[in-house]
């Protein structure tokens, strides 16, 4: 943000007339000039509305001519003027057209044409699905691949779109298809070559069915719409089909029926899709406050911006240093409405020639300042780098550095999220009990409560009382999340080791991606890299799910004790664990405890009978899972709809799971756990499982959405990280959690060049690592967010900025397998520095800069770092800083 403070002396421009017009006919335009920098003058109507109240520093002009230097005014009515840089996202709407037509003159040849009318260099990232397996991407036959294409591993092709004709923005690519092909569909996404951004069809792949809609296509559409593992829906569709048949005889999980879809003729297809291209744009805005000569108790506020289109000023005033929003008394400018008596919205007037917008209104002199944000459309709001725009009206010099605490009308002013760290566990229980009391009180005037209301309240009270008793019984003290340990002299062996949290110096490597199962010998392939991973400095490796599974990736388990998976058999699993232990790396097993796939149907045709050693039935399934007719209690978390959700409140279920985890520890040799989808069940059960299995290290996947307002990520993500910390608290601090908050904030930082987001209102890191660093497992990518799934891919080309952040900061950093080998030497240097300077999970962070284009911090006084295109160098002093690592928009120093 740039700020211009206007001096009281202002040039007076001479009146220049057009001699062919009378005085009354002269066009009226006004100009305000800055004597030291004429380029800041607004030559297109700076002062807005009707003729200004005073013309001492405003003169009507017809044209700008070179003139002799006029005399300086000795007095002015100008109070202040602020100029802001406004960063926004420009949205360009375009069309992707997909046509599948028979080639003219060829009975058995078809042509697929994909075109895009947006300007840019576009890449079609595509693959095919064969009729006998429509759940996977595969390579097409070589004769289908257009010239100039690039082969991507064994599952995709990247083909450039070429301009239809010179000078046109529309580009296209054509793919020729044999009418007798066994291909059932073509899948694709678009990639913009210059930015690396991916464009999907509402979060899913674009899909061209070659042989029309069928039951298989409808089922596949269901799979895509909920973004879950496709094989799970085979099980669900089998279950539903069997339920409708009169004969409820059990069927295998994946039926191998003969597929006749390849015999159907290809059907023509034509569909247009809307795509939105987003580009960062920089505009400016100036707000001027001047005295009114019409009223002695009024000031005039003039607003001018070059932002095109409709611009709404969402504004209020403040009356004292607290800077709380207030609505001034009327009258208000035209096109203004009052929002809940807490803010005003004024539609600015369009300037001529489409050069922006402007507005003017009067305020009482008692007003100390103006606060506002801009609304560009229903979903787009613009603020001042995460804060409100502030224009002080008195002689204030710091009005733009303070964050406004309240912004009624746009953001709730009743957010009570804890911002100094997670509350102690007992305080959470007390708060929960108080909420229940309030809930009971709200129903006391009713004649009767429903059975469901009573059951819900009693269930919650039971959980809280049980946990309160456990805390009372337990003499150990849980570390408070808002305490960071300054470990400037502690060696790794001196750090306190607690169950599930390691020694604080762990560096985690995810040892697989979404495609690793395809070779069938992943354990062998990864084992060959054990020495390399140890040399790079990793101390823990996370292996994929080991059990028999409906989905080949392992996340739809069936028989938990069957450890022969698509990654290898049980002996190969034991061998790889042994290899990693030989080189000093501990091993985490990926365990799926939330759900489990049944192996047969019940008497009424529902898939809820489990096979193998743990032969559970419907009693092990939660009662509120709508698909599987569970007979257990209600779920203690969120349902995962692709498989039966397990009821962990059942004692026999908890006993079996604890025995299974202990078996894995003893038989396989795992040192700890990565816990899948922990949102699905209460964290107190996790505490029970970890106390039984005593892992060295454990981390849970608690992944939910961050907070957004009209499509833009909110600056304050306290509520999001508090939910993760609440889950950690429920485990009694025995496990950490992936710091999804930090990953999400890094996305906005790097995609929009908004590095100011990396400091919260307390000048701490804004993620979980800022509140409870010893339980935060930081990451930028994993098998779900990246790899070939790409559910939430990290900004392309910015990965090393992400690693420069998490590998120098507290928390336990996790590096994705694909990145280990894409950025091997850069990651090696950062890990080496972390180990050399003994940065650990409780290290302290001193944020030195958090501005638009640069973030800089000092960690433990031993390491300094910066990310972003902006400038930062450590200050020279008693410490001798030397560069330890650097790359594209990042640099790291160490103190010698």
C-alpha positions in Angstrom: 0.0 0.0 0.0 1.3 3.5 -0.9 0.1 6.5 1.1 0.2 10.1 -0.1 0.0 12.8 2.6 -1.1 16.0 0.9 0.6 19.2 1.9 -1.5 22.3 2.7 0.0 24.3 -0.2 -1.6 23.4 -3.5 -1.2 24.9 -6.9 -4.0 26.9 -8.3 -4.4 26.3 -12.0 -5.4 29.3 -14.2 -8.7 29.2 -15.8 -8.4 28.3 -19.5 -11.4 29.1 -21.7 -12.4 28.0 -25.1 -12.9 31.3 -26.9 -15.6 29.9 -29.1 -17.9 29.2 -26.2 -19.6 31.5 -23.7 -18.7 31.3 -20.0 -22.0 29.4 -19.3 -21.2 26.9 -22.0 -17.7 26.1 -20.8 -17.4 22.4 -19.7 -16.7 22.2 -16.0 -13.9 19.9 -14.9 -11.9 20.2 -11.7 -8.4 19.3 -10.8 -6.4 19.1 -7.6 -2.6 19.2 -8.0 0.2 18.1 -5.7 3.1 20.7 -6.0 5.9 18.2 -5.4 4.5 15.5 -7.7 2.2 16.7 -10.5 1.8 13.1 -11.7 -0.5 12.5 -8.7 -3.0 15.0 -10.0 -6.3 13.6 -11.1 -6.9 15.1 -14.5 -10.2 13.3 -15.1 -12.4 14.7 -12.4 -10.9 14.1 -9.0 -13.4 16.0 -7.0 -16.8 14.4 -7.3 -20.4 15.2 -7.6 -21.5 18.8 -8.0 -19.3 21.8 -8.0 -17.0 21.8 -4.9 -17.8 23.8 -1.8 -14.6 25.8 -2.2 -12.6 26.8 -5.2 -9.5 27.9 -3.4 -7.6 24.9 -4.5 -9.9 23.6 -7.2 -10.3 25.4 -10.5 -12.5 24.5 -13.6 -10.4 23.8 -16.6 -11.1 23.0 -20.2 -7.7 21.6 -21.3 -4.3 21.2 -19.7 -1.7 23.6 -21.1 1.8 24.5 -20.2 1.5 27.4 -17.9 3.8 29.7 -15.9 4.3 28.6 -12.3 1.4 30.0 -10.4 1.7 31.5 -6.9 1.3 29.1 -3.9 -1.8 29.4 -1.8 -1.2 30.4 1.8 -4.2 28.5 3.1 -6.2 25.4 2.2 -9.4 23.6 3.2 -7.8 20.2 2.7 -7.6 18.1 5.8 -6.0 14.9 4.5 -5.7 12.6 1.5 -4.9 8.9 1.4 -3.9 7.0 -1.8 -4.2 3.2 -1.7 -3.0 0.5 -4.0 -5.9 -1.9 -4.6 -5.1 -5.5 -5.5 -8.0 -7.5 -6.9 -8.7 -10.5 -9.1 -9.9 -9.8 -12.6 -12.3 -12.6 -13.8 -12.6 -13.3 -17.5 -15.4 -15.6 -18.5 -14.8 -17.9 -21.4 -16.2 -21.0 -23.1 -14.8 -24.5 -23.5 -16.6 -26.3 -26.4 -16.5 -30.1 -26.7 -17.7 -31.7 -30.0 -17.7 -35.3 -30.9 -18.8 -35.8 -34.6 -18.5 -38.4 -37.3 -15.8 -37.5 -39.8 -17.3 -36.5 -43.1 -17.0 -39.4 -45.6 -15.8 -41.9 -43.0 -18.4 -44.3 -41.5 -16.1 -45.6 -38.7 -14.0 -42.6 -38.0 -14.9 -39.9 -35.4 -13.4 -36.6 -34.5 -13.3 -35.1 -31.0 -12.7 -31.3 -31.0 -11.9 -29.4 -27.8 -11.7 -25.6 -28.1 -11.3 -22.6 -25.8 -12.0 -19.0 -26.5 -9.9 -17.5 -23.7 -6.6 -15.8 -24.6 -3.6 -17.8 -23.6 -1.5 -20.9 -24.2 -3.7 -23.9 -23.3 -2.8 -27.6 -22.8 -5.3 -30.4 -22.9 -4.3 -32.9 -20.1 -6.3 -36.0 -21.1 -6.6 -39.8 -20.8 -9.1 -42.5 -21.7 -11.3 -44.9 -19.7 -11.8 -48.3 -21.3 -15.2 -49.9 -21.3 -14.1 -52.7 -18.9 -12.7 -50.2 -16.4 -14.2 -46.8 -16.4 -12.8 -45.8 -13.0 -9.2 -45.3 -14.2 -7.3 -42.9 -16.5 -5.3 -44.8 -19.1 -3.1 -44.1 -22.2 -4.9 -43.9 -25.5 -3.7 -45.9 -28.5 -0.7 -44.2 -30.2 -2.8 -43.4 -33.4 -5.1 -41.2 -31.3 -2.4 -38.9 -30.0 -2.2 -35.6 -31.8 1.1 -34.3 -33.1 3.2 -32.2 -30.6 1.8 -34.1 -27.6 3.7 -35.2 -24.5 3.2 -38.5 -22.8 2.7 -38.3 -19.0 3.8 -41.5 -17.3 1.3 -44.3 -18.2 -2.0 -42.6 -17.6 -2.2 -39.3 -19.5 -1.3 -37.2 -22.6 -0.7 -33.4 -22.8 -1.7 -31.9 -26.1 -1.3 -28.2 -26.9 -4.3 -26.2 -28.3 -3.4 -24.3 -31.4 -5.0 -21.1 -32.7 -7.7 -21.7 -35.3 -6.4 -18.9 -37.5 -3.9 -16.1 -37.1 -5.1 -13.2 -35.0 -7.9 -15.2 -33.3 -7.9 -15.9 -29.6 -9.8 -19.2 -29.9 -7.6 -22.3 -30.0 -8.4 -26.0 -30.5 -7.1 -29.5 -30.6 -8.5 -32.4 -32.5 -8.4 -36.1 -31.6 -9.3 -38.8 -34.1 -11.2 -41.8 -32.8 -11.7 -45.3 -34.3 -15.4 -46.2 -34.2 -14.5 -49.8 -33.1 -12.3 -48.7 -30.2 -13.0 -50.3 -26.8 -12.7 -46.9 -25.2 -15.8 -45.9 -23.2 -15.0 -42.2 -22.4 -12.3 -39.5 -22.7 -11.4 -37.5 -19.6 -9.6 -34.2 -19.6 -8.7 -31.0 -17.7 -7.2 -27.8 -19.1 -3.9 -26.3 -18.0 -2.8 -22.8 -18.8 0.9 -23.1 -19.8 2.1 -19.7 -18.7 0.7 -19.8 -15.1 0.5 -23.6 -14.6 -3.1 -23.3 -13.4 -5.6 -26.1 -13.8 -9.2 -25.7 -15.0 -11.7 -28.4 -14.1 -15.5 -28.9 -14.6 -16.8 -27.6 -11.2 -14.0 -29.4 -9.4 -14.2 -32.6 -11.5 -12.7 -33.8 -14.7 -14.4 -33.0 -18.0 -15.8 -36.3 -19.3 -16.9 -37.2 -22.9 -18.9 -40.4 -22.9 -18.3 -42.1 -26.3 -21.2 -44.5 -26.1 -24.0 -42.4 -24.5 -25.5 -42.4 -21.0 -25.9 -45.7 -19.3 -26.3 -47.1 -15.8 -22.5 -47.2 -15.7 -22.2 -43.5 -16.7 -24.8 -42.5 -14.1 -22.9 -44.4 -11.4 -19.6 -42.9 -12.5 -21.2 -39.4 -12.4 -22.1 -40.1 -8.7 -18.6 -41.1 -8.0 -17.2 -37.9 -9.5 -19.7 -35.7 -7.8 -18.6 -36.6 -4.3 -14.9 -36.9 -5.0 -14.4 -40.3 -3.3 -12.7 -43.5 -4.2 -14.5 -45.0 -7.3 -14.4 -48.6 -6.2 -16.5 -47.8 -3.2 -19.5 -47.0 -5.3 -19.2 -50.4 -7.0 -19.9 -51.8 -3.6 -22.7 -49.4 -2.9 -24.4 -50.0 -6.3 -24.1 -53.7 -5.8 -25.7 -53.3 -2.4 -28.6 -51.2 -3.7 -29.1 -53.5 -6.7 -29.3 -56.6 -4.4 -31.7 -54.8 -2.1 -34.1 -54.3 -4.9 -34.0 -57.9 -6.2 -36.3 -60.5 -4.7 -33.5 -62.9 -4.2 -31.2 -61.5 -1.5 -28.4 -64.0 -2.1 -24.9 -62.5 -1.3 -22.8 -61.4 -4.2 -19.0 -60.6 -4.3 -18.0 -57.0 -3.7 -16.8 -56.3 -7.2 -18.8 -58.3 -9.7 -17.0 -59.2 -12.9 -20.0 -59.2 -15.2 -19.4 -59.3 -18.9 -19.4 -55.8 -20.2 -21.4 -55.1 -23.4 -20.9 -51.3 -23.4 -18.0 -51.6 -26.0 -20.5 -53.1 -28.5 -22.7 -50.0 -28.3 -22.2 -47.5 -31.2 -20.5 -44.2 -30.6 -22.9 -41.3 -30.1 -22.4 -37.7 -31.1 -21.7 -35.3 -28.3 -21.7 -31.5 -28.0 -21.4 -29.5 -24.8 -20.3 -26.0 -23.9 -18.8 -25.3 -20.5 -18.1 -21.9 -18.8 -14.6 -21.4 -17.5 -13.3 -18.5 -15.5 -9.8 -17.2 -15.8 -8.6 -15.2 -12.8 -5.7 -12.7 -13.1 -4.3 -10.4 -10.4 -4.8 -6.7 -11.3 -3.6 -3.6 -9.5 -5.7 -0.4 -9.3 -5.5 2.7 -7.2 -7.9 4.6 -5.0 -7.7 8.1 -3.4 -9.8 9.4 -0.5 -9.7 13.1 0.3 -11.2 14.9 3.3 -11.7 18.6 3.1 -13.6 21.3 5.0 -17.1 22.3 3.8 -17.7 26.0 3.4 -21.4 25.5 3.3 -21.5 24.1 6.9 -19.1 24.8 9.6 -19.7 21.4 11.3 -19.2 19.3 8.2 -16.3 17.8 6.3 -16.5 16.5 2.7 -15.2 13.1 1.8 -14.3 12.5 -1.9 -13.6 9.0 -3.2 -12.0 8.3 -6.5 -10.8 5.0 -8.0 -9.9 3.7 -11.5 -11.6 0.3 -10.8 -14.0 -0.3 -13.7 -17.5 -1.7 -13.4 -19.8 -1.4 -10.4 -18.1 -0.4 -7.2 -19.9 -0.3 -3.9 -18.4 1.5 -0.9 -19.2 -0.5 2.2 -18.4 2.0 4.9 -18.8 3.3 8.4 -17.1 5.8 10.7 -15.3 5.6 14.0 -15.6 8.1 16.9 -12.6 7.3 19.1 -9.4 5.3 19.2 -11.2 1.9 19.5 -12.0 2.3 15.8 -15.3 0.4 16.1 -17.6 0.7 13.2 -20.6 3.1 13.5 -23.2 4.5 11.1 -23.2 8.3 10.9 -26.5 10.2 11.1 -28.3 11.0 7.8 -28.5 12.5 5.3 -26.6 9.9 3.1 -25.4 10.1 -0.5 -27.6 8.9 -3.3 -27.8 5.1 -3.9 -27.0 4.3 -0.3 -28.6 1.7 1.9 -28.2 0.9 5.6 -27.2 -2.6 6.6 -28.7 -3.6 10.0 -27.9 -0.2 11.4 -24.2 -1.2 11.4 -22.8 -0.2 8.0 -23.7 1.7 4.9 -23.4 0.7 1.3 -23.0 3.4 -1.4 -22.9 2.7 -5.1 -20.2 4.9 -6.5 -20.9 7.0 -9.7 -19.3 5.9 -12.9 -16.8 8.4 -14.4 -17.0 9.4 -18.0 -15.3 7.1 -20.7 -15.4 4.2 -18.3 -12.3 5.4 -16.4 -13.5 4.3 -13.0 -15.8 5.4 -10.2 -16.2 8.3 -7.8 -18.4 9.5 -4.9 -18.7 12.3 -2.4 -20.5 12.8 0.9 -20.5 14.9 4.1 -19.6 13.8 7.6 -19.9 15.6 11.0 -16.7 17.0 12.3 -17.0 14.8 15.5 -16.1 11.8 13.3 -12.5 10.8 13.9 -12.1 8.6 10.8 -13.6 6.7 7.9 -13.4 2.9 7.6 -14.5 0.9 4.6 -14.0 -2.0 2.2 -15.1 -2.3 -1.5 -17.7 -4.6 -2.9 -17.2 -5.3 -6.6 -19.9 -7.9 -7.1 -22.0 -10.4 -5.0 -19.0 -12.6 -4.3 -16.0 -10.2 -4.5 -14.8 -8.0 -1.7 -11.6 -6.0 -1.6 -9.8 -4.8 1.5 -6.4 -3.4 2.4 -4.2 -6.4 2.6 -6.5 -8.3 5.0 -7.5 -5.2 7.0 -10.1 -2.4 6.5 -9.2 0.7 4.6 -8.8 3.5 7.2 -8.7 7.3 6.6 -8.1 9.3 9.8 -9.8 12.7 9.7 -7.9 14.3 12.5 -4.1 14.8 12.5 -3.4 11.0 12.9 -0.3 9.4 11.5 -0.9 5.7 12.1 -4.4 5.1 10.8 -3.5 2.5 8.3 -1.3 0.3 10.4 -3.9 -0.8 12.9 -6.4 -3.6 12.3 -10.1 -2.8 12.8 -11.4 -5.1 15.5 -15.0 -5.0 14.2 -16.6 -4.7 10.8 -20.3 -5.0 11.4 -22.3 -5.8 8.3 -19.6 -8.0 6.7 -17.9 -10.0 9.3 -19.5 -11.3 12.6 -18.3 -9.3 15.6 -19.1 -12.1 17.9 -16.3 -14.5 17.0 -15.1 -16.0 20.2 -12.4 -18.2 18.8 -9.4 -18.4 21.1 -6.5 -16.5 19.6 -3.8 -17.0 22.1 -3.6 -20.7 22.0 -5.9 -23.7 22.6 -7.7 -23.4 25.9 -6.8 -25.9 28.6 -8.7 -29.1 28.3 -10.8 -28.6 31.4 -11.9 -25.2 30.2 -13.2 -26.9 27.0 -15.2 -29.3 29.2 -16.6 -26.5 31.3 -17.6 -24.5 28.3 -19.3 -27.6 26.8 -21.3 -28.3 29.9 -22.4 -24.6 30.1 -23.5 -24.8 26.5 -25.6 -27.9 27.3 -27.1 -26.0 30.2 -28.1 -23.2 27.9 -29.5 -25.8 25.5 -31.6 -27.3 28.3 -32.8 -23.9 29.4 -33.9 -23.0 25.9 -36.3 -25.9 26.0 -37.6 -25.5 29.5 -40.7 -23.6 28.4 -41.8 -26.4 26.0 -44.5 -28.7 27.2 -42.3 -31.7 26.4 -39.0 -32.5 24.7 -38.7 -35.0 22.0 -36.9 -38.3 22.7 -34.2 -37.3 20.2 -33.5 -34.0 22.0 -33.2 -35.9 25.3 -31.0 -38.5 23.9 -28.7 -35.9 22.3 -28.3 -34.0 25.5 -27.7 -37.1 27.6 -25.2 -38.4 25.1 -23.2 -35.2 25.2 -23.3 -35.0 29.0 -22.1 -38.6 29.3 -19.1 -37.9 27.0 -18.2 -34.7 29.0 -18.5 -36.4 32.4 -16.3 -39.4 31.3 -13.6 -37.1 30.1 -13.8 -34.9 33.1 -13.3 -38.0 35.3 -10.4 -39.1 33.3 -8.7 -35.7 33.7 -9.4 -35.8 37.4 -7.9 -39.3 37.6 -4.9 -38.5 35.5 -2.1 -36.8 37.3 -0.1 -35.8 34.2 -0.2 -32.3 32.9 -0.9 -31.7 29.2 1.3 -29.1 27.6 -0.6 -25.8 27.0 -0.7 -24.9 23.3 0.2 -21.3 23.7 3.5 -22.1 25.3 6.5 -22.4 23.1 9.8 -23.8 24.4 12.8 -21.7 23.7 15.2 -24.5 23.1 18.4 -22.6 22.2 20.6 -25.0 24.1 18.7 -28.3 24.3 20.0 -31.3 22.4 17.5 -33.8 20.9 17.9 -36.3 23.6 17.0 -33.8 26.3 13.6 -33.0 24.8 10.7 -34.6 26.7 9.3 -37.6 24.8 5.6 -38.2 25.3 3.4 -40.9 23.7 2.7 -40.1 20.1 4.6 -36.9 19.8 8.2 -38.0 19.3 11.3 -36.0 20.4 10.5 -32.8 18.5 13.2 -33.1 15.9 11.3 -35.4 13.5 11.2 -34.7 9.7 8.6 -36.8 8.0 8.5 -38.1 4.4 5.3 -39.4 2.9 6.6 -42.6 1.2 4.0 -43.0 -1.6 1.6 -41.2 -4.0 -1.8 -42.0 -5.4 -0.3 -44.2 -8.2 2.2 -46.2 -6.1 0.0 -49.3 -5.9 0.0 -49.8 -9.7 3.3 -51.7 -9.8 2.3 -54.2 -7.3 5.8 -54.1 -5.7 5.9 -50.7 -4.1 7.4 -52.0 -0.8 10.3 -53.3 -2.8 10.7 -50.1 -4.8 10.5 -47.8 -1.8 12.9 -50.1 0.2 15.6 -49.4 -2.4 15.4 -45.7 -1.5 15.7 -46.1 2.2 19.4 -45.2 2.3 18.8 -42.1 0.2 16.0 -40.9 2.4 18.2 -41.3 5.4 21.0 -39.4 3.8 18.6 -36.6 3.0 17.9 -36.3 6.7 14.4 -37.8 7.1 13.7 -39.5 10.4 10.2 -40.9 9.8 8.6 -42.4 6.7 4.8 -42.7 6.3 3.8 -45.9 4.5 0.5 -46.5 2.6 -2.4 -48.4 4.2 -1.3 -52.1 4.6 -4.6 -54.0 4.6 -6.8 -55.7 2.0 -9.0 -53.1 0.5 -11.8 -52.6 -2.0 -9.9 -49.7 -3.5 -6.4 -50.5 -4.6 -5.0 -47.4 -2.8 -5.9 -49.0 0.5 -8.4 -46.5 1.9 -11.5 -48.8 1.8 -10.3 -51.7 4.1 -12.1 -55.0 4.5 -10.2 -57.7 6.5 -7.9 -55.7 8.8 -5.7 -58.7 9.5 -5.1 -59.4 5.9 -1.9 -57.5 5.2 -1.5 -58.5 1.6 -2.3 -55.4 -0.4 -1.6 -53.9 -3.8 1.7 -52.5 -2.5 3.0 -55.9 -1.6 2.5 -58.9 0.7 3.0 -59.1 4.5 6.6 -60.4 4.2 7.6 -57.5 1.9 5.9 -55.1 4.4 8.0 -56.5 7.3 11.1 -56.3 5.1 10.7 -52.7 4.2 10.1 -51.7 7.9 13.3 -53.6 8.7 15.2 -51.7 6.0 14.1 -48.3 7.2 14.9 -49.2 10.8 18.4 -50.3 9.8 19.1 -46.8 8.4 17.6 -45.1 11.5 14.2 -44.1 10.1 11.1 -44.9 12.0 7.9 -46.0 10.2 4.3 -44.9 10.4 1.4 -47.1 9.3 -1.6 -45.5 7.6 -4.6 -46.9 9.5 -8.2 -46.3 8.5 -10.3 -46.5 11.7 -13.4 -44.5 10.6 -14.9 -46.9 8.2 -14.7 -50.5 6.9 -16.1 -52.2 3.9 -18.4 -55.2 4.4 -17.8 -58.5 2.6 -21.4 -59.8 2.4 -25.0 -58.9 2.7 -27.4 -59.3 5.6 -30.7 -61.1 5.3 -32.3 -58.0 3.9 -29.7 -57.5 1.2 -27.6 -54.7 2.9 -23.9 -54.8 2.8 -23.1 -54.7 6.6 -21.6 -58.1 7.4 -17.8 -58.0 7.8 -15.5 -61.0 7.1 -12.1 -62.0 8.3 -10.9 -62.2 11.9 -13.0 -59.2 13.0 -16.4 -60.6 11.8 -18.5 -57.7 13.0 -22.2 -57.2 12.0 -24.6 -54.2 11.9 -24.0 -53.5 15.6 -20.5 -52.2 14.7 -22.0 -49.5 12.3 -23.4 -46.2 13.5 -27.1 -45.8 13.6 -27.3 -42.6 11.6 -25.4 -43.9 8.5 -28.2 -43.8 5.9 -26.9 -46.5 3.6 -26.0 -49.5 5.8 -28.7 -49.9 8.4 -26.4 -49.8 11.4 -27.6 -50.9 14.8 -25.0 -49.0 16.9 -25.2 -45.6 18.5 -25.2 -42.3 16.6 -22.0 -41.2 15.1 -19.7 -39.0 17.1 -18.3 -37.3 14.0 -18.9 -36.7 10.3 -20.1 -39.6 8.1 -18.0 -40.9 5.3 -20.8 -42.0 2.9 -18.8 -44.5 0.7 -18.5 -47.2 3.3 -20.0 -48.3 6.7 -19.0 -45.9 9.4 -17.8 -47.8 12.5 -19.4 -47.1 15.9 -16.4 -46.6 18.2 -18.7 -46.3 21.3 -19.1 -50.1 21.2 -16.7 -51.7 23.6 -16.2 -54.8 21.5 -15.1 -52.5 18.6 -12.6 -50.6 20.7 -11.2 -53.8 22.1 -10.7 -55.3 18.6 -9.1 -52.1 17.3 -6.7 -51.8 20.2 -5.7 -55.5 19.7 -5.2 -54.9 16.0 -3.0 -51.9 16.5 -0.9 -53.7 19.1 -0.6 -56.6 16.6 0.7 -54.2 13.9 3.2 -52.8 16.3 4.5 -56.2 17.3 4.1 -58.2 14.1 5.0 -55.6 11.5 7.2 -53.3 13.6 5.4 -50.0 13.0 6.6 -47.1 15.2 3.4 -45.1 15.0 0.4 -44.1 13.0 -1.0 -41.7 10.4 -4.8 -41.7 11.3 -7.1 -41.3 8.3 -10.3 -39.2 8.4 -10.4 -38.5 12.1 -13.3 -36.0 11.6 -15.4 -39.1 11.5 -15.2 -40.1 15.2 -14.5 -38.5 18.6 -10.9 -37.8 19.4 -11.3 -39.4 22.9 -11.4 -42.8 21.2 -8.1 -42.0 19.5 -6.7 -41.3 22.9 -7.8 -44.7 24.0 -6.2 -46.4 21.0 -2.9 -44.5 21.4 -2.7 -45.3 25.1 -3.1 -49.0 24.2 -0.7 -49.1 21.3 1.9 -46.6 22.7 3.2 -45.2 19.3 6.3 -43.2 19.1 4.6 -40.7 16.8 1.0 -40.3 15.6 -0.7 -37.7 13.4 -4.4 -37.3 12.5 -5.9 -36.1 9.2 -8.4 -33.5 10.3 -9.3 -31.8 7.0 -12.2 -29.4 6.6 -12.7 -26.1 4.8 -11.1 -22.8 5.8 -13.2 -19.7 6.2 -14.1 -17.7 3.1 -16.2 -14.6 2.5 -17.6 -14.2 -1.0 -15.0 -16.5 -2.5 -12.0 -14.8 -0.9 -10.1 -16.4 2.0 -10.6 -14.6 5.3 -7.5 -13.2 6.9 -8.6 -14.5 10.3 -8.5 -18.4 10.3 -8.7 -18.8 14.1 -11.9 -20.7 14.0 -10.4 -23.2 11.5 -7.2 -23.9 13.5 -9.2 -24.0 16.7 -11.3 -27.0 15.3 -8.0 -28.8 14.7 -6.7 -28.0 18.1 -10.0 -29.1 19.7 -9.5 -32.5 18.1 -5.9 -32.7 19.4 -7.2 -31.7 22.9 -9.8 -34.5 22.7 -6.9 -37.0 22.3 -5.4 -35.4 25.4 -2.5 -34.2 23.3 -1.3 -37.7 22.5 -1.3 -37.1 18.8 -0.5 -34.2 16.4 -2.5 -33.2 13.4 -1.8 -32.1 9.9 -1.7 -28.3 9.8 -4.3 -27.8 7.1 -4.7 -24.1 8.1 -1.1 -23.3 7.2 -1.4 -25.1 3.9 -4.5 -23.2 3.0 -3.0 -19.8 3.9 0.1 -20.6 1.9 -2.1 -21.2 -1.1 -3.6 -17.6 -0.9 -0.2 -16.1 -0.1 1.5 -17.6 -3.2 -1.4 -17.5 -5.6 -2.3 -13.8 -4.9 1.1 -12.4 -3.7 -0.4 -11.7 -0.2 2.5 -12.5 2.1 1.0 -10.3 4.9 -1.3 -13.3 5.6 1.6 -15.2 7.2 1.3 -13.1 10.4 -1.8 -13.2 12.6 -3.1 -10.3 14.7 -0.7 -11.3 17.4 2.3 -11.4 15.1 2.5 -15.2 15.3 2.3 -17.7 12.5 -1.4 -18.0 11.5 -1.7 -21.8 11.4 -1.8 -24.5 14.1 2.0 -24.0 14.4 1.3 -20.5 15.8 -0.8 -21.9 18.7 0.4 -25.4 19.4 3.6 -26.0 17.3 4.6 -29.3 19.0 1.4 -30.8 17.7 1.4 -29.3 14.2 2.5 -31.4 11.3 3.1 -29.0 8.5 2.9 -30.0 4.8 2.2 -28.5 1.4 1.1 -31.6 -0.5 0.0 -35.2 -0.1 -1.6 -38.0 -2.1 -5.0 -36.4 -1.9 -4.2 -32.8 -2.6 -1.6 -33.4 -5.3 -0.4 -36.5 -7.2 -2.9 -37.5 -9.9 -5.9 -36.7 -7.8 -5.1 -33.0 -7.4 -8.0 -32.2 -5.1 -6.2 -29.1 -3.7 -2.9 -28.8 -5.6 -0.2 -26.4 -4.2 0.5 -23.4 -6.5 2.6 -24.6 -9.4 6.2 -23.4 -9.4 5.9 -22.1 -5.8 6.6 -25.4 -4.0 10.1 -24.5 -2.8 8.7 -21.3 -1.2 6.4 -23.6 0.8 9.2 -25.9 1.8 11.4 -22.9 2.7 8.7 -21.9 5.1 7.8 -25.3 6.8 11.4 -26.6 6.9 12.6 -23.5 8.8 9.6 -23.1 11.1 8.5 -24.9 14.2 6.1 -27.9 13.9 7.0 -31.2 12.4 7.5 -30.8 8.6 6.3 -33.4 6.2 7.6 -33.7 2.6 5.6 -35.3 -0.2 7.2 -38.2 -2.0 7.0 -36.7 -5.5 8.7 -33.5 -4.3 11.6 -35.3 -2.7 12.9 -36.2 -6.1 11.6 -33.2 -8.0 13.4 -30.8 -5.7 16.0 -33.1 -4.1 19.0 -30.9 -3.8 17.0 -27.8 -2.6 15.2 -29.9 0.0 18.5 -31.6 1.1 20.0 -28.1 1.8 17.0 -27.0 3.9 16.8 -30.3 5.9 20.6 -30.1 6.5 20.2 -26.6 7.8 17.3 -27.5 10.1 19.3 -30.4 11.6 22.5 -28.4 11.8 20.9 -25.5 13.7 18.7 -27.9 15.8 15.4 -26.3 14.7 12.6 -28.3 16.4 8.9 -28.5 16.8 8.9 -25.9 19.6 11.3 -23.4 18.1 10.4 -19.8 18.5 9.6 -17.5 15.6 10.1 -13.8 15.4 8.3 -12.4 12.4 10.3 -9.5 10.9 8.3 -8.7 7.8 4.8 -9.7 6.6 4.0 -7.4 3.7 2.4 -7.5 0.3 5.4 -9.1 -1.5 7.7 -10.5 1.2 7.6 -12.5 4.4 10.7 -12.7 6.6 11.3 -14.3 10.0 14.0 -15.3 12.4 13.9 -18.7 14.1 15.6 -19.4 17.4 18.0 -16.6 16.6 19.9 -19.1 14.5 18.1 -19.0 11.2 16.7 -16.1 9.1 14.5 -16.7 6.0 12.4 -14.8 3.5 10.0 -15.8 0.8 8.4 -13.7 -1.9 9.8 -11.4 -4.6 10.2 -8.5 -2.2 13.5 -7.5 -0.5 14.9 -8.6 2.8 18.4 -9.1 4.2 19.3 -9.8 7.9 20.6 -6.8 9.8 24.3 -6.6 10.3 25.3 -6.8 13.9 27.0 -9.2 16.3 25.7 -12.2 14.3 27.4 -13.1 11.1 24.7 -14.2 8.7 25.7 -16.4 5.8 23.4 -17.7 3.0 22.6 -21.4 3.6 20.0 -22.0 0.8 18.3 -19.9 -1.9 16.1 -20.4 -5.0 13.2 -18.8 -6.8 11.8 -16.1 -4.5 13.2 -17.6 -1.3 16.5 -17.2 0.7 17.6 -18.7 4.0 20.6 -17.6 6.2 22.3 -19.1 9.2 24.0 -17.4 12.0 27.6 -18.5 12.5 
